Amino acid sequence: MPSWSSGAVRRRALLLVVAALLVLGMSVLDGCSGDGAGRGRAAGRTTVTVGTFGVFGYRQAGLYQEYERLHPDVTIKEHVIARNDVYYPQLLTHLAAGRGLADIQAMEVGTVHELAEERGELFEDLSRAPGVHRADWLPWKWEQATTRDGRTIGLGTDIGPLAVCYRKDLFRRAGLPADREAVGRLWAGDWRRYLAVGRAYRRRAPAGTVFTDSAAGLYNASLHGHAERYYDASGRLVAGTSPAVRASWDLAMGAVQGGLTARLRQFDKAWDQAYANGRFATVACPPWMLAYIKEKSGPAGRDKWDVAAAPRPANWGGSFIGVPKAARHRAEAVRLAVWLTAPAQQARLFRRQAAIPSTPAAYDLPEVRGARNPYFGDAPIGAIFTAAARGVPTLVFGPREQQIGLAFTDVGIPQVEQQGRSPEAGWRAAQKEIENAVDA
């Protein structure tokens, strides 16, 4: 699942308000866990609760219904909060109180390491669950939810391997190749080659169009292909000195200064409208973004968009599900979590949501291996995204990972791209925001 924000400063204020309200209203929220005979059971059936953010797709893909058919004594009830930046502080509050928790709780890739390192003892070790085999998951995915002493607090659901979605009609008009394999070769191996293609596009760009949507999207696409980003392997914060961060920042600044971006904030209304208007020719896209592009571009964009391999393997997004030790129905919750994340179920979820499985065994199943997307010129999305997934490095995560990233994408980069400040001023603003986030 994706993670995005409209502003790091506004987020922190929101989180403080939400946390305060949660503490005041804990007795109301206590209906999902805790002691008490009969609660969580109806007519002899066990009700397993699942807390998620966004759209995980389990209900939409019929997986809850299938599990209930296979286990007539179980009923599944899902509690959904739309945004992770609201969901996550609630989860922290409930974990601290030991109540108000669902039997299964979802975790986003940007926060799972923090949970593992700082609150890992509050979750079941799913590496010991019957039917769980570490080798079933991509190694880098498994590591993200594993504590230093080897306990695994969450089982991987989807991942977000990157490709580049591009407008082949605009490429043709700019005198560039439009075939997806030829396009991928243009920038293969280096995001700097992607900028070189952008400069070539700009020289003959159709009127009113630019090469890419935003500097922040380019920054993330480059950064998440490096193992060490904001933290090094020892766990030391290196956001101010990391070669990967600096290279990705310089890449984003080069795109801004070269006039290659539409100067948009991703997921703002103007960004949505730019899809409909054909404002930009490329966007770094994980699989979950395909449905978004289709929705915002509408019928007019059908067969104009296509998908090519990204310059380097990278991952943007993905989630986990875990079982808190304070869950009321831990044993049944563990069984459900194992079943939901098994390769067969992940393949079904891919068919419904285009959510790339984190279990490579699913890649050989027909619904994944042969998957194509007719809206994107019948692009072989199964082959493109699974190939990218196998090349993603094991990313090093640390505390406040999400907040640190937002300091660059929501504070530093917009100051340059939207406000016209210098790259040096944007960098300083990002570093100041990181200081505030880490000290908070």
C-alpha positions in Angstrom: 0.0 0.0 0.0 1.2 3.5 -0.7 2.1 6.1 1.8 1.8 9.8 1.1 1.1 13.1 2.8 0.0 16.7 2.2 2.5 18.1 4.6 4.8 17.0 7.4 4.1 20.0 9.6 0.3 19.6 9.3 0.7 15.9 10.0 2.5 16.3 13.3 -0.2 18.7 14.5 -2.9 16.3 13.4 -1.2 13.4 15.1 -1.0 15.2 18.4 -4.7 16.0 18.3 -5.6 12.4 17.3 -3.5 11.0 20.1 -5.1 13.2 22.7 -8.6 12.3 21.5 -7.7 8.6 21.6 -6.5 8.8 25.2 -9.7 10.6 26.2 -11.9 8.1 24.3 -10.1 4.8 25.1 -13.1 3.4 26.9 -15.1 3.8 23.7 -12.4 2.2 21.5 -12.0 -0.7 23.9 -14.5 -2.8 22.0 -11.9 -4.6 19.9 -9.8 -6.3 22.6 -9.4 -7.0 26.2 -10.9 -9.4 28.7 -14.5 -10.2 29.0 -16.5 -13.4 28.5 -18.6 -13.6 25.4 -17.1 -10.5 23.6 -15.9 -11.3 20.1 -18.2 -14.3 19.8 -21.6 -14.5 18.2 -23.8 -17.6 18.1 -20.9 -19.8 18.9 -18.6 -18.2 16.2 -15.3 -16.5 16.9 -15.2 -12.9 15.5 -11.7 -12.1 14.4 -11.1 -8.4 13.9 -8.7 -6.9 11.3 -7.5 -3.3 11.5 -6.2 -1.8 8.2 -5.6 1.5 6.5 -6.4 2.3 2.9 -7.7 -0.6 0.8 -5.9 -3.9 1.4 -8.4 -5.6 -0.9 -9.0 -8.7 1.3 -12.8 -8.1 1.3 -12.9 -7.0 -2.3 -11.1 -10.1 -3.5 -13.4 -12.3 -1.5 -10.7 -13.7 0.8 -12.6 -13.1 4.0 -15.7 -14.8 2.6 -13.5 -17.7 1.4 -11.9 -18.1 4.8 -15.3 -18.0 6.6 -16.5 -20.8 4.2 -13.4 -22.9 5.0 -13.8 -22.2 8.8 -17.6 -22.0 9.6 -16.8 -21.2 13.2 -15.1 -17.9 12.3 -16.5 -14.5 11.4 -14.1 -11.7 10.1 -14.8 -8.1 10.8 -12.6 -5.4 9.2 -12.0 -1.9 10.7 -10.6 0.5 8.0 -9.0 3.9 8.5 -8.4 5.7 5.2 -5.0 7.1 5.8 -2.0 5.6 7.5 -1.0 8.9 9.0 -4.2 8.7 11.1 -4.1 4.9 11.6 -0.5 4.7 12.8 -0.8 7.0 15.9 -4.0 5.2 16.9 -2.1 1.9 16.7 0.7 3.3 18.9 -1.8 4.5 21.4 -3.6 1.2 21.6 -0.3 -0.8 21.9 0.8 1.4 24.8 -2.5 0.9 26.6 -2.8 -2.8 25.8 -6.4 -2.5 24.7 -8.4 -1.2 21.8 -6.5 -3.4 19.4 -7.8 -5.5 16.5 -6.8 -9.2 16.5 -4.8 -8.5 13.3 -3.2 -5.1 12.7 -1.8 -3.9 9.4 1.6 -2.2 9.3 3.1 0.1 6.5 6.6 -0.4 5.2 7.6 3.0 6.5 6.7 2.3 10.1 7.1 -1.5 10.5 10.8 -1.2 11.4 10.1 1.3 14.1 7.5 -1.1 15.5 9.9 -4.0 15.4 12.7 -2.1 17.1 10.7 -0.2 19.7 7.6 -2.3 20.3 8.5 -5.7 18.9 7.8 -7.4 22.2 4.1 -6.4 21.9 3.6 -8.6 18.8 3.5 -12.3 18.3 6.6 -13.8 16.7 5.1 -15.0 13.4 8.3 -16.7 12.3 7.2 -19.5 14.7 3.7 -19.8 13.4 2.6 -23.1 11.8 2.8 -22.9 8.1 5.2 -20.0 8.0 8.4 -20.5 6.1 10.9 -17.6 5.8 12.0 -18.8 2.4 8.5 -18.1 1.0 9.1 -14.4 1.2 11.5 -12.1 -0.6 14.5 -11.9 1.7 14.4 -8.1 1.9 10.7 -8.1 2.7 11.1 -10.5 5.5 14.0 -8.5 7.0 11.9 -5.3 7.2 9.6 -6.8 9.9 12.2 -8.7 11.8 13.8 -7.6 15.1 17.5 -7.7 15.8 17.0 -10.8 17.9 15.2 -12.6 15.0 11.5 -12.2 15.9 9.2 -11.4 13.0 6.3 -9.2 14.0 4.6 -9.0 10.6 4.1 -11.2 7.5 4.6 -9.4 4.2 1.5 -8.7 2.0 2.1 -6.6 -1.1 5.3 -4.8 -2.3 5.8 -1.8 -4.6 8.5 -2.6 -7.1 9.0 0.3 -9.5 8.5 0.8 -13.2 8.1 3.9 -15.3 4.7 4.6 -16.8 4.9 6.8 -19.9 2.7 8.3 -22.6 3.8 6.6 -25.8 1.8 9.1 -27.9 3.8 12.0 -26.4 7.0 10.1 -26.9 6.3 9.6 -30.6 5.5 13.3 -31.0 8.8 14.2 -29.3 10.7 11.9 -31.7 11.5 9.2 -29.1 11.0 5.5 -29.3 7.6 4.3 -28.0 8.0 0.6 -27.7 8.3 -0.4 -24.1 11.5 -2.4 -24.4 13.2 0.3 -26.5 12.1 2.9 -23.9 13.5 0.8 -21.1 16.8 0.6 -22.8 17.0 4.3 -23.1 17.6 4.8 -19.4 18.6 1.3 -18.3 21.0 1.2 -15.3 21.0 4.8 -14.2 18.4 7.4 -13.3 20.8 10.0 -14.8 20.1 8.5 -18.1 16.4 9.0 -17.4 17.2 12.7 -17.1 19.1 12.6 -20.4 15.9 11.2 -22.0 14.0 14.0 -20.4 16.3 16.6 -21.9 15.8 15.0 -25.3 12.1 15.1 -24.8 12.1 18.7 -23.8 13.8 19.7 -27.1 10.8 18.5 -29.1 8.1 18.3 -26.4 4.5 18.7 -27.6 3.2 22.1 -26.6 2.0 22.3 -23.0 3.8 19.1 -21.8 6.8 18.3 -19.7 8.8 15.2 -19.2 7.8 14.1 -15.6 5.3 15.0 -12.9 7.3 15.9 -9.9 10.8 16.1 -8.4 9.6 14.3 -5.2 8.5 11.3 -7.2 11.8 11.1 -9.0 13.6 11.5 -5.6 11.7 8.6 -4.1 12.2 6.4 -7.2 16.0 6.9 -7.1 16.4 6.7 -3.3 14.5 3.5 -2.8 16.9 1.6 -5.0 19.7 2.0 -2.4 20.1 -0.3 0.6 21.4 2.5 2.9 19.5 5.7 2.8 18.6 7.6 6.0 20.4 5.0 8.2 23.5 3.0 7.8 23.8 -0.7 8.5 24.8 0.0 12.2 21.6 2.0 12.7 23.2 5.4 12.7 21.2 8.3 11.2 23.0 9.5 8.1 20.3 11.5 6.3 22.7 14.5 6.0 25.7 12.6 4.7 24.2 9.6 2.9 25.6 9.2 -0.7 22.2 7.8 -1.8 20.3 10.7 -0.3 22.6 13.3 -1.9 22.6 11.5 -5.3 18.8 11.4 -5.3 18.5 15.0 -4.1 20.8 16.1 -6.9 18.9 14.1 -9.4 15.6 15.8 -8.3 17.2 19.2 -8.3 18.6 18.6 -11.8 15.1 17.8 -13.0 13.7 21.0 -11.5 16.5 23.2 -12.8 16.3 21.6 -16.2 12.6 22.4 -16.6 11.7 18.7 -16.8 9.0 18.6 -14.1 5.4 19.8 -14.0 6.2 21.2 -10.5 3.3 19.3 -9.0 2.7 17.7 -5.6 1.8 14.1 -6.0 -1.8 13.2 -5.0 -2.9 16.8 -4.9 -5.9 17.8 -7.1 -3.7 19.6 -9.6 -1.7 16.3 -10.0 -4.9 14.4 -10.6 -6.1 17.0 -13.2 -2.7 16.8 -15.0 -3.3 13.2 -15.8 -6.6 14.1 -17.5 -4.9 16.9 -19.4 -1.9 14.9 -20.6 0.4 17.4 -18.9 3.4 15.1 -18.4 4.9 12.2 -20.3 6.4 10.0 -17.5 5.9 9.1 -13.9 7.7 6.6 -11.6 5.0 4.0 -10.9 4.7 1.1 -8.5 2.0 -1.4 -9.3 -0.6 0.2 -7.0 -0.4 3.4 -9.1 -1.7 1.8 -12.3 -5.3 1.9 -11.1 -4.8 5.5 -10.0 -3.5 6.5 -13.4 -6.4 4.8 -15.1 -8.9 6.5 -12.9 -7.5 10.0 -13.3 -6.6 9.8 -17.0 -10.0 8.3 -17.8 -11.1 6.6 -21.0 -9.2 9.1 -23.2 -5.9 7.8 -21.7 -6.5 4.1 -22.7 -3.7 2.8 -24.9 -1.8 6.0 -24.6 -0.1 5.0 -21.4 2.4 2.1 -21.3 4.8 0.6 -18.8 8.6 0.2 -19.1 11.2 -1.1 -16.7 12.7 1.5 -14.4 16.4 2.4 -14.6 17.2 0.5 -11.5 15.2 -1.9 -9.2 13.5 -0.1 -6.3 10.6 -0.5 -4.0 8.0 2.2 -3.1 5.3 1.0 -0.7 4.1 -2.3 0.7 2.6 -3.6 3.9 2.5 -6.3 6.6 0.0 -7.8 8.9 0.8 -8.8 12.5 -0.9 -10.1 15.7 -0.6 -8.0 18.9 -0.1 -10.0 22.0 -3.0 -8.1 23.5 -5.3 -9.4 20.8 -8.4 -11.3 22.1 -8.2 -14.2 19.7 -4.5 -14.6 19.1 -4.4 -18.2 17.9 -7.2 -17.7 15.4 -5.7 -14.4 14.3 -2.3 -16.0 13.6 -4.0 -18.7 11.5 -5.9 -16.1 9.5 -2.8 -13.9 9.0 -0.8 -16.9 7.7 -3.6 -17.9 5.3 -4.1 -14.3 4.0 -0.4 -13.9 3.2 0.1 -17.4 1.6 1.2 -17.3 -2.1 -2.2 -18.5 -3.4 -4.0 -15.7 -1.6 -1.5 -13.1 -2.6 -1.9 -14.1 -6.2 -5.7 -13.7 -5.9 -5.2 -10.3 -4.4 -2.9 -9.4 -7.4 -5.6 -10.3 -9.8 -8.1 -8.0 -8.0 -5.9 -5.1 -6.9 -2.6 -5.4 -9.0 -0.9 -5.7 -5.6 2.4 -7.5 -6.4 2.9 -10.4 -4.0 5.9 -10.5 -1.6 6.0 -14.3 -1.9 8.0 -15.3 -5.1 6.2 -18.6 -5.3 3.2 -16.6 -6.5 5.1 -15.2 -9.4 4.8 -18.6 -11.3 1.1 -18.8 -10.8 -0.8 -18.0 -14.1 -2.7 -15.0 -12.6 0.6 -13.3 -11.9 3.0 -14.6 -14.5 0.7 -13.9 -17.4 -0.9 -10.7 -16.2 -1.3 -7.9 -18.7 -3.1 -4.6 -18.4 -5.2 -3.6 -21.4 -5.5 0.0 -20.4 -1.7 0.3 -20.6 -1.3 -1.2 -24.1 -1.6 -4.7 -22.9 1.6 -4.3 -21.0 2.9 -7.5 -19.3 2.8 -6.1 -15.8 3.3 -9.4 -14.1 6.6 -9.9 -15.8 7.7 -6.3 -15.5 7.0 -5.9 -11.8 8.1 -9.3 -10.6 11.4 -8.9 -12.4 11.9 -5.6 -10.6 10.9 -7.2 -7.3 13.7 -9.8 -7.5 16.3 -7.0 -7.9 15.3 -4.8 -4.9 18.1 -4.6 -2.3 17.5 -5.2 1.4 16.7 -1.7 2.6 18.0 -0.5 5.9 15.3 1.1 8.0 15.4 3.1 11.2 13.2 5.1 13.6 11.1 8.0 12.2 11.8 6.7 8.6 8.6 8.1 7.3 9.0 11.5 8.9 12.5 11.8 7.6 11.4 11.0 4.1 8.6 13.6 4.3 11.2 16.2 5.3 12.6 15.9 1.8 9.5 15.3 -0.3 7.1 17.6 1.6 9.4 20.3 2.8 12.7 20.6 1.1 11.8 19.7 -2.5 8.6 21.9 -2.7 10.6 24.9 -1.5 12.8 24.6 -4.6 10.2 23.2 -7.1 7.2 25.3 -6.2 8.6 28.3 -4.3 11.8 28.9 -6.4 14.3 28.8 -3.6 17.8 27.4 -4.2 18.6 23.7 -3.8 20.9 24.6 -0.9 18.1 26.4 0.9 15.8 23.4 0.3 18.4 21.0 1.6 18.8 23.1 4.8 15.0 23.2 5.3 14.8 19.4 5.0 17.6 18.9 7.5 16.0 21.2 10.0 12.7 19.3 9.6 14.6 16.1 10.2 16.1 17.5 13.4 12.6 18.3 14.6 11.2 14.9 13.7 14.0 13.0 15.4 13.8 15.1 18.5 10.0 14.9 18.8 
